[in-house]
Amino acid sequence: MTTATGKNKRIAKNTFFLYCRQIITMAVSLYTVRVVLDVLGTEDYGIYNVVGGIVALFSFLGGTMASATQRFLSFEMGKGESGIPQKVFSVSVYIYLLLVGIILLLSETVGLWFVNNRLTIPEARLEAANFVYQSTILSFTVTLLCIPYNASVIAMERMNVFAYSGIVDALLKLGIAVGLPFIAADHLKVYAVLMFFAVVSVQLYYLWYCRRYFGFCRYKSYKEPVLFRNMLSFAGWNMIGALANILRGQGLNILINLFFSPMINAAYGIAMQVNNALTNFTNNFYTAVRPQLVKLYAGGKGEEMLELGYRSSRFAFYLMLVISMPILANTQEILGVWLKVVPNYSVVFLRIVIVSSLVEVLSVPLVNMLQASGQIKTYQLTVSVMYLSGIPISYVFLYWGYKPEVTLWVNLLLVMLSMFPRLYICKKVIGLSVGQYIQKVMTRTCLCSGITVLLCYFGTQNLLSANFLLTLFIQLILTGFAILFIGMNQSERHSIYKQIIK
């Protein structure tokens, strides 16, 4: 077995575990929300979400630091014997202790004041709301302190452990929802306490597993001011990119609200909800790929990293295409089955958003490879400015009387245009060949997409009225056929055949 083949098999196996995790947790979560809403009632459920949301705002910091920890751990592991992952682990523990102190200070002052003085909470439920708030702070604190262990599991590519813990977490929450009606107490308080214990149980498992199987997961005092600054700098620039994405999505939503009725916001929300579910599947794939990219770069194997980046761009695109194509071809019918009453503009919003995500998914390995190098400042600033420029541009078009979908058309155009600076920066920083990227990634994916559209249109145009489910199934098969024979080369097809037979 070649090294490349071994890496591909590991990525495929890890992606499978993460996909299973995503499917199971998504299904359980959808059912859990329905049960909890029924038990707590609309008012208490709303209180739990809005109060918990105040603390969730701080999770933004934890998420960016988690990606920094994963990157630096993978980098040290990629160095081989010269790497010291314990150094990164210990420095990250120190950083999270400082972060917890800051968040606790803000939560117990500004956050607590906001809950008691600015949120609209019935007087009779204010005590319960404060109870929920403190429970949520404790849950978040435990989660934050255990991020170095979670990051270690991902950096070591133990995605089966990551998947199992996610499934157990979902099942614990399902058990809480099912058992809640049988507890004779204030259901909102009980729910908050049980959710805290569910979080602690999962995080303690991560801690136990890492200390049991990874020797570097032991805190040791290191005086590493350079590493400390580098990790904070990396997290800071990542934070700018993440913040730009949040502002882009919420900014467009606010613009739509300024010029149109809340019903249009409902359509936008539906489109984003479906799109988030789709992109979560490709995010799982990149979670499996990212450690390999960092380790290859750290090991001085730049060409191997680029080849893996090209392949992962195409395969992530295909993974999303095979799910997206039936939705794009039957958007009206699918939304009608799901929602019964489909808000105006939902169909056009969803189609534009999915196409934007298909374009954007090609660029994620470019980000991952730049993150492997640690040089992300120019990239994050450039792409963030481009994305945020869509808000004033959209405002002008709406002011001129254009329809609401113009905001998403502008966003799609900016996503496409942002590929040029992305490629240029990658060429300068990591030596990416723009010509090879266009040949190996963009040309092949565009050709595969075009043929897929033609096959799905001409192959099923007379079936939809006869049998909706049969149409979806045939479109899925045709998309898979196009990906296999147009989107992949011979060696990739052979590898797929071997995995299926095995």
C-alpha positions as CSV (number, residue, x, y, z in Angstrom):
1,M,0.0,0.0,0.0
2,T,1.4,3.4,-1.0
3,T,1.5,6.3,1.5
4,A,-1.0,8.3,-0.7
5,T,-3.3,5.3,-0.8
6,G,-3.1,5.0,3.0
7,K,-3.9,8.7,3.5
8,N,-6.9,8.4,1.1
9,K,-8.3,5.4,2.9
10,R,-7.9,7.1,6.2
11,I,-9.7,10.2,4.9
12,A,-12.5,8.0,3.4
13,K,-13.0,6.1,6.7
14,N,-13.0,9.3,8.8
15,T,-15.4,10.9,6.4
16,F,-17.7,7.9,6.7
17,F,-17.7,8.1,10.5
18,L,-18.4,11.9,10.4
19,Y,-21.3,11.4,7.9
20,C,-22.9,8.8,10.1
21,R,-22.5,11.2,13.1
22,Q,-24.1,14.0,11.1
23,I,-27.1,11.9,9.9
24,I,-27.9,10.4,13.3
25,T,-27.4,13.6,15.3
26,M,-29.5,15.6,12.8
27,A,-32.4,13.2,12.9
28,V,-32.3,12.9,16.7
29,S,-32.0,16.7,17.1
30,L,-35.0,17.3,14.9
31,Y,-37.1,14.9,17.0
32,T,-35.7,16.2,20.3
33,V,-36.6,19.8,19.5
34,R,-40.2,18.8,18.9
35,V,-40.5,16.8,22.2
36,V,-38.8,19.5,24.3
37,L,-41.0,22.2,22.8
38,D,-44.1,20.2,23.7
39,V,-42.9,19.5,27.3
40,L,-41.6,23.0,28.1
41,G,-44.2,25.0,26.2
42,T,-43.5,27.9,23.8
43,E,-42.7,30.4,26.6
44,D,-40.2,28.3,28.6
45,Y,-38.6,27.0,25.4
46,G,-38.2,30.6,24.2
47,I,-36.7,31.6,27.5
48,Y,-34.2,28.7,27.4
49,N,-33.1,29.6,23.8
50,V,-32.8,33.3,24.3
51,V,-31.0,33.1,27.7
52,G,-28.7,30.3,26.4
53,G,-28.1,32.5,23.3
54,I,-26.4,35.2,25.4
55,V,-23.8,32.7,26.5
56,A,-23.6,31.2,23.0
57,L,-22.3,34.6,21.8
58,F,-19.1,33.9,23.6
59,S,-18.7,30.5,21.9
60,F,-17.5,32.5,18.9
61,L,-14.2,33.0,20.7
62,G,-14.0,29.3,21.6
63,G,-14.6,28.2,18.0
64,T,-11.7,30.2,16.6
65,M,-9.3,29.1,19.3
66,A,-10.3,25.5,18.7
67,S,-9.3,25.7,15.0
68,A,-6.0,27.3,16.1
69,T,-5.3,24.5,18.6
70,Q,-6.1,21.8,15.9
71,R,-3.8,23.5,13.4
72,F,-0.8,23.9,15.7
73,L,-1.2,20.3,17.1
74,S,-1.3,18.9,13.6
75,F,1.7,21.0,12.6
76,E,3.8,19.6,15.5
77,M,2.7,16.0,14.6
78,G,3.7,16.6,11.0
79,K,7.2,17.4,12.0
80,G,7.8,13.8,13.1
81,E,10.2,13.1,15.9
82,S,11.2,16.8,16.2
83,G,7.6,17.9,17.0
84,I,6.5,18.5,20.5
85,P,2.6,18.4,20.6
86,Q,2.7,18.5,24.4
87,K,4.0,22.1,24.1
88,V,1.0,23.2,22.0
89,F,-1.4,21.3,24.2
90,S,0.0,23.0,27.4
91,V,0.0,26.5,25.9
92,S,-3.6,26.0,24.6
93,V,-4.7,24.9,28.1
94,Y,-3.2,28.1,29.5
95,I,-4.9,30.2,26.9
96,Y,-8.3,28.6,27.6
97,L,-7.9,29.2,31.3
98,L,-7.4,32.9,30.6
99,L,-10.3,32.9,28.1
100,V,-12.6,31.3,30.7
101,G,-11.7,34.0,33.2
102,I,-12.6,36.7,30.7
103,I,-15.8,35.1,29.7
104,L,-16.9,34.5,33.3
105,L,-16.2,38.1,34.2
106,L,-18.3,39.3,31.2
107,S,-21.0,36.8,31.8
108,E,-21.5,37.6,35.5
109,T,-21.5,41.4,34.9
110,V,-22.6,42.6,31.5
111,G,-24.4,39.3,30.5
112,L,-26.2,39.0,33.8
113,W,-27.3,42.7,33.7
114,F,-28.6,42.2,30.1
115,V,-30.7,39.1,31.1
116,N,-32.3,40.8,34.0
117,N,-32.8,44.3,32.6
118,R,-33.1,44.0,28.8
119,L,-34.6,40.7,27.9
120,T,-38.4,40.4,27.7
121,I,-39.0,37.7,30.4
122,P,-42.2,37.4,32.5
123,E,-41.7,38.3,36.1
124,A,-42.8,34.9,37.3
125,R,-40.1,33.2,35.2
126,L,-37.2,35.5,35.9
127,E,-35.8,33.3,38.7
128,A,-35.9,30.2,36.4
129,A,-34.3,32.3,33.6
130,N,-31.4,33.2,35.9
131,F,-31.1,29.5,36.9
132,V,-30.9,28.6,33.2
133,Y,-28.3,31.3,32.6
134,Q,-26.0,30.0,35.3
135,S,-26.4,26.4,34.2
136,T,-25.5,27.4,30.6
137,I,-22.4,29.4,31.8
138,L,-21.2,26.3,33.7
139,S,-21.8,24.1,30.6
140,F,-20.0,26.4,28.3
141,T,-17.0,26.7,30.8
142,V,-16.6,22.9,30.9
143,T,-16.8,22.7,27.1
144,L,-14.3,25.5,26.6
145,L,-11.8,23.9,29.0
146,C,-12.1,20.6,27.2
147,I,-11.5,22.0,23.7
148,P,-7.7,21.1,23.8
149,Y,-8.8,17.4,24.2
150,N,-11.4,17.6,21.4
151,A,-8.7,19.2,19.2
152,S,-6.3,16.4,20.0
153,V,-8.8,13.8,18.9
154,I,-9.2,15.6,15.6
155,A,-5.5,16.2,15.1
156,M,-4.8,12.5,15.8
157,E,-7.6,11.7,13.2
158,R,-9.6,9.6,15.6
159,M,-12.8,10.5,13.9
160,N,-14.6,7.4,15.1
161,V,-14.2,8.7,18.7
162,F,-15.4,12.1,17.6
163,A,-18.4,10.5,15.9
164,Y,-19.3,8.2,18.8
165,S,-19.2,11.0,21.3
166,G,-21.5,13.2,19.1
167,I,-24.0,10.4,18.8
168,V,-23.9,9.7,22.5
169,D,-24.4,13.4,23.1
170,A,-27.5,13.4,20.9
171,L,-28.9,10.3,22.5
172,L,-28.4,11.7,26.0
173,K,-30.4,14.8,25.0
174,L,-33.1,12.6,23.5
175,G,-33.3,10.7,26.8
176,I,-33.6,14.0,28.7
177,A,-36.4,15.1,26.4
178,V,-38.3,11.8,26.7
179,G,-37.8,11.5,30.5
180,L,-38.6,15.2,31.3
181,P,-42.4,14.9,31.5
182,F,-42.1,12.3,34.3
183,I,-40.1,14.5,36.6
184,A,-42.3,16.4,39.1
185,A,-40.5,19.8,39.3
186,D,-40.0,23.0,37.3
187,H,-39.3,21.5,33.9
188,L,-37.3,24.5,32.7
189,K,-34.8,24.2,35.7
190,V,-34.7,20.4,35.5
191,Y,-34.0,20.6,31.7
192,A,-31.1,23.1,32.3
193,V,-29.5,20.9,35.0
194,L,-29.8,17.7,32.9
195,M,-28.4,19.4,29.9
196,F,-25.4,20.5,32.0
197,F,-24.8,16.9,33.1
198,A,-25.1,15.7,29.5
199,V,-22.4,18.2,28.4
200,V,-20.1,17.3,31.4
201,S,-20.5,13.5,30.6
202,V,-19.4,13.9,27.0
203,Q,-16.5,16.3,27.8
204,L,-15.2,14.0,30.6
205,Y,-15.1,11.2,28.1
206,Y,-12.9,13.3,25.8
207,L,-10.6,14.1,28.8
208,W,-10.4,10.4,29.8
209,Y,-9.8,9.1,26.3
210,C,-7.0,11.6,25.5
211,R,-5.2,11.1,28.8
212,R,-5.5,7.3,28.4
213,Y,-4.3,7.1,24.7
214,F,-2.3,10.3,24.0
215,G,0.8,10.8,26.0
216,F,1.1,14.5,25.1
217,C,-2.3,15.4,26.7
218,R,-0.7,16.3,30.0
219,Y,-0.2,19.9,31.1
220,K,3.4,20.9,31.6
221,S,4.7,24.4,32.2
222,Y,6.3,25.8,29.0
223,K,7.7,29.4,28.6
224,E,6.7,29.8,25.0
225,P,5.8,33.5,24.4
226,V,6.3,33.2,20.6
227,L,4.0,30.2,20.4
228,F,1.5,31.9,22.6
229,R,1.5,35.0,20.4
230,N,1.3,32.9,17.2
231,M,-1.7,31.0,18.4
232,L,-3.5,34.1,19.4
233,S,-2.6,35.8,16.1
234,F,-3.8,32.8,14.1
235,A,-7.1,32.7,16.0
236,G,-7.6,36.5,15.7
237,W,-7.3,36.4,11.9
238,N,-9.6,33.4,11.7
239,M,-12.0,35.3,13.9
240,I,-12.1,38.1,11.4
241,G,-13.0,35.7,8.6
242,A,-15.7,34.0,10.7
243,L,-17.1,37.4,11.8
244,A,-17.3,38.5,8.2
245,N,-19.3,35.4,7.3
246,I,-21.7,36.0,10.1
247,L,-22.1,39.7,9.3
248,R,-22.6,38.9,5.6
249,G,-25.5,36.5,6.4
250,Q,-27.2,38.6,9.0
251,G,-26.5,41.8,7.1
252,L,-28.4,40.6,4.0
253,N,-31.2,39.4,6.3
254,I,-31.5,42.9,7.8
255,L,-31.4,44.5,4.4
256,I,-34.3,42.4,3.3
257,N,-36.2,43.3,6.4
258,L,-35.6,47.0,5.8
259,F,-37.2,46.9,2.3
260,F,-39.7,44.1,2.5
261,S,-42.0,42.3,4.9
262,P,-41.0,39.7,7.5
263,M,-42.5,37.0,5.2
264,I,-39.5,37.5,2.9
265,N,-37.2,37.1,5.9
266,A,-39.0,33.8,6.5
267,A,-38.1,32.7,3.0
268,Y,-34.5,33.7,3.5
269,G,-34.4,31.8,6.8
270,I,-35.7,28.6,5.2
271,A,-33.1,28.9,2.4
272,M,-30.3,29.3,4.9
273,Q,-31.5,26.5,7.1
274,V,-31.6,24.0,4.2
275,N,-28.2,25.2,2.9
276,N,-26.6,24.9,6.4
277,A,-27.7,21.3,6.5
278,L,-26.1,20.6,3.1
279,T,-22.8,22.4,3.9
280,N,-22.5,20.5,7.2
281,F,-21.9,17.3,5.1
282,T,-18.9,18.9,3.3
283,N,-17.7,20.4,6.5
284,N,-17.4,16.9,7.9
285,F,-15.3,15.9,4.9
286,Y,-13.0,18.8,5.5
287,T,-12.7,18.0,9.2
288,A,-11.2,14.6,8.0
289,V,-8.9,16.2,5.4
290,R,-7.6,19.2,7.3
291,P,-5.2,17.4,9.7
292,Q,-3.5,15.7,6.7
293,L,-3.0,19.0,4.9
294,V,-1.3,20.5,7.9
295,K,0.9,17.4,8.6
296,L,2.1,17.3,5.0
297,Y,3.0,21.0,5.0
298,A,4.8,20.6,8.4
299,G,6.7,17.6,7.0
300,G,8.0,19.6,4.0
301,K,5.8,17.7,1.5
302,G,4.4,20.7,-0.3
303,E,3.6,18.9,-3.6
304,E,1.7,16.1,-1.8
305,M,-0.3,18.7,0.1
306,L,-1.2,20.5,-3.1
307,E,-2.3,17.2,-4.7
308,L,-4.5,16.4,-1.7
309,G,-5.9,19.9,-1.8
310,Y,-6.9,19.5,-5.5
311,R,-8.5,16.1,-4.9
312,S,-10.3,17.3,-1.7
313,S,-11.7,20.3,-3.6
314,R,-13.2,18.1,-6.3
315,F,-14.5,15.4,-3.9
316,A,-16.1,17.9,-1.5
317,F,-17.8,19.5,-4.5
318,Y,-19.1,16.1,-5.7
319,L,-20.3,15.3,-2.2
320,M,-22.4,18.4,-2.2
321,L,-23.5,18.1,-5.8
322,V,-25.0,14.7,-5.4
323,I,-27.2,16.0,-2.5
324,S,-27.9,19.4,-4.0
325,M,-28.9,18.4,-7.6
326,P,-32.2,16.7,-6.7
327,I,-33.0,19.7,-4.5
328,L,-32.2,22.2,-7.3
329,A,-34.2,20.3,-9.8
330,N,-37.3,19.9,-7.6
331,T,-37.1,22.8,-5.1
332,Q,-40.8,23.7,-5.3
333,E,-42.0,20.2,-4.8
334,I,-39.6,19.4,-1.9
335,L,-40.4,22.6,-0.1
336,G,-44.1,21.9,-0.6
337,V,-43.8,18.4,1.0
338,W,-41.7,19.8,3.9
339,L,-43.5,23.1,4.6
340,K,-47.0,22.6,3.2
341,V,-47.3,26.4,2.7
342,V,-44.2,27.7,0.9
343,P,-43.4,31.4,1.5
344,N,-42.8,33.5,-1.6
345,Y,-39.2,33.7,-2.9
346,S,-38.3,30.5,-1.0
347,V,-37.6,28.6,-4.2
348,V,-35.4,31.2,-5.9
349,F,-33.6,32.0,-2.6
350,L,-32.7,28.4,-2.0
351,R,-31.5,27.8,-5.5
352,I,-29.2,30.8,-5.5
353,V,-27.8,30.0,-2.0
354,I,-27.1,26.4,-3.0
355,V,-25.3,27.4,-6.2
356,S,-23.2,29.9,-4.1
357,S,-22.3,27.1,-1.7
358,L,-21.3,24.8,-4.5
359,V,-18.9,27.5,-5.8
360,E,-17.6,28.3,-2.3
361,V,-16.9,24.7,-1.3
362,L,-14.2,24.6,-4.0
363,S,-12.2,27.2,-2.1
364,V,-12.2,25.6,1.4
365,P,-9.1,23.5,0.7
366,L,-7.4,26.8,-0.3
367,V,-8.2,28.2,3.1
368,N,-7.0,24.9,4.8
369,M,-3.7,24.9,3.0
370,L,-3.1,28.6,3.9
371,Q,-3.9,27.7,7.5
372,A,-1.4,25.0,7.3
373,S,1.2,27.6,6.5
374,G,0.0,29.9,9.2
375,Q,0.0,32.9,6.8
376,I,-3.7,33.8,6.7
377,K,-3.7,37.6,7.4
378,T,-3.8,38.8,3.8
379,Y,-6.3,36.1,2.8
380,Q,-8.7,36.9,5.6
381,L,-8.6,40.6,5.1
382,T,-9.1,40.4,1.3
383,V,-11.9,37.9,1.3
384,S,-13.7,39.5,4.3
385,V,-13.7,42.9,2.6
386,M,-15.0,41.4,-0.6
387,Y,-17.8,39.6,1.2
388,L,-18.8,42.5,3.3
389,S,-18.9,44.8,0.3
390,G,-22.0,42.9,-0.8
391,I,-24.1,44.6,1.9
392,P,-23.7,48.2,0.6
393,I,-23.9,47.0,-3.1
394,S,-27.1,45.2,-2.3
395,Y,-28.5,48.2,-0.5
396,V,-28.1,50.3,-3.6
397,F,-29.9,47.8,-5.8
398,L,-32.7,47.5,-3.3
399,Y,-32.9,51.3,-3.1
400,W,-33.3,51.4,-6.9
401,G,-36.3,49.0,-6.6
402,Y,-34.9,45.6,-7.4
403,K,-36.5,42.4,-6.1
404,P,-35.1,40.9,-2.9
405,E,-33.2,38.0,-4.6
406,V,-30.8,40.6,-6.0
407,T,-29.0,40.5,-2.6
408,L,-28.2,36.8,-3.2
409,W,-27.2,37.3,-6.8
410,V,-24.7,40.0,-5.6
411,N,-23.4,37.5,-3.0
412,L,-23.0,34.8,-5.7
413,L,-21.1,37.1,-7.9
414,L,-18.7,38.1,-5.1
415,V,-18.2,34.4,-4.2
416,M,-17.2,33.7,-7.8
417,L,-14.9,36.8,-8.0
418,S,-13.2,36.0,-4.7
419,M,-11.7,32.9,-6.3
420,F,-9.2,35.2,-8.2
421,P,-7.6,36.7,-5.0
422,R,-7.8,33.3,-3.3
423,L,-5.7,31.6,-6.0
424,Y,-3.3,34.5,-6.3
425,I,-2.6,34.5,-2.5
426,C,-2.2,30.7,-2.5
427,K,0.3,31.0,-5.4
428,K,2.4,33.5,-3.5
429,V,2.3,31.8,-0.1
430,I,2.3,28.0,-0.8
431,G,3.3,27.8,-4.4
432,L,0.0,26.7,-5.8
433,S,-0.1,26.4,-9.6
434,V,-3.2,28.4,-10.8
435,G,-3.0,26.5,-14.2
436,Q,-3.1,23.1,-12.4
437,Y,-5.9,24.2,-10.2
438,I,-8.0,25.3,-13.1
439,Q,-7.2,22.1,-15.0
440,K,-7.6,19.6,-12.2
441,V,-10.4,21.2,-10.2
442,M,-12.4,23.9,-11.9
443,T,-12.5,22.5,-15.5
444,R,-13.5,19.0,-14.3
445,T,-16.1,20.1,-11.8
446,C,-17.7,22.6,-14.3
447,L,-17.9,19.9,-17.0
448,C,-19.3,17.4,-14.5
449,S,-21.9,19.9,-13.3
450,G,-23.0,20.8,-16.8
451,I,-23.5,17.2,-17.9
452,T,-25.3,16.5,-14.6
453,V,-27.8,19.3,-15.3
454,L,-28.4,18.0,-18.8
455,L,-28.8,14.4,-17.7
456,C,-31.2,15.3,-14.9
457,Y,-33.3,17.6,-17.1
458,F,-33.7,15.4,-20.2
459,G,-33.6,12.1,-18.2
460,T,-36.5,13.0,-15.8
461,Q,-38.5,15.9,-17.4
462,N,-41.5,13.6,-18.0
463,L,-41.3,11.7,-14.7
464,L,-42.0,14.3,-12.1
465,S,-45.8,14.5,-12.5
466,A,-46.0,10.7,-12.5
467,N,-43.8,9.7,-9.5
468,F,-42.0,12.3,-7.4
469,L,-39.9,9.8,-5.4
470,L,-38.9,7.9,-8.5
471,T,-37.7,11.2,-10.1
472,L,-35.5,12.0,-7.1
473,F,-34.0,8.5,-7.1
474,I,-33.2,8.6,-10.8
475,Q,-31.7,12.1,-10.5
476,L,-29.5,10.9,-7.7
477,I,-28.3,7.9,-9.8
478,L,-27.7,10.1,-12.8
479,T,-25.7,12.6,-10.7
480,G,-23.6,9.8,-9.3
481,F,-23.1,8.4,-12.8
482,A,-21.8,11.8,-14.1
483,I,-19.5,12.2,-11.1
484,L,-18.1,8.7,-11.5
485,F,-17.4,8.8,-15.2
486,I,-16.9,12.5,-15.8
487,G,-15.7,14.0,-12.5
488,M,-13.2,11.2,-11.6
489,N,-10.2,9.9,-13.4
490,Q,-9.5,6.1,-13.9
491,S,-7.5,5.6,-10.8
492,E,-10.1,7.3,-8.6
493,R,-12.9,5.2,-10.1
494,H,-10.8,2.1,-9.5
495,S,-10.3,3.1,-5.9
496,I,-14.1,3.6,-5.5
497,Y,-14.8,0.2,-7.0
498,K,-12.4,-1.5,-4.5
499,Q,-13.9,0.3,-1.6
500,I,-17.5,-0.8,-2.7
501,I,-16.4,-4.4,-3.2
502,K,-14.6,-4.4,0.2
